[in-house]
Amino acid sequence: MIKLIHRTSGTPMWVADDRIDEYLEAGHKLASEICEKEPEEEPKEEPKKEPKKEPEKKEAPKKQPKKSAKKK
């Protein structure tokens, strides 16, 4: 079994030795080739994320207790 990387999804997959040529013709890559190329590529810098500002919370006006009418 040989480890290949799927050409569209980039996920690793294992292929039987007798079917490797078929998968390579379909455009899949050997995992060993991909691993060798990674150190040569420059790492992409991720854009710096600014911390999200939380909206200021306004204090809700305090509710006054309901006055109950006393019956006499």
N, C-alpha and C positions, 0 to 999 in steps of 0.2 A: 504494500500500500504506500502511496506517495501523497504527500500533503500538497494541495493546490489552493490557490486563492481564487474565489469566484470573481469573474470579470465585472459583473454589474453590482453585486452587493458587497464585495470585498471580504466576505466571510470565508474562513478556512473550511476545506472539505477534503476528505480522504478518498482517493481513487485507486482502484485495482491496477496493478502494474500493466496488465494487458490492455487497458483502456486509456492510458496516459496520452498517447498520440491523438486520440479522438478529442480529448478535452483541451489539449494544447492547440489543436486546429480550430477549436471553437472560441479561442481567445482567452482561456484561463491561464494564469501564471503559476509557475512553481513557487512554493512558499520560500524555498531556499534562495531563489533569485530576488525575491522581494526583501528578505532579511538582509541580503548583502548590499542592496541599494540604499537602505534607510540611513546608515551612517553618513553617506555622501551627501544626502539631501540636507539643506539648511532647515532648521526647525522654523516653522511659521510662528510669528509673534501674534499672540492673541490681542485683540484690541482691548485697551484698558477700559475697564468698566468703572464708571463713576458711581459712588454709593448713592442709592436712591434716597431722596429726601422724603421723609415721611410727612404727610400733610399735618399741619398744626391742628391739634384737636381743640375745638372750642368747648368750653365747659357748658353743659346744658343748664339752663336756669333751673334752680331748685323748685320742685313742685311744693306748693303749700298744701298742708293737709286739709281735707274737706271738713267743713264744720257741719256737724250733725245738728239738726234742729231737735231740741228737746220738747217733748210733748208734755203738757201739764194736764 
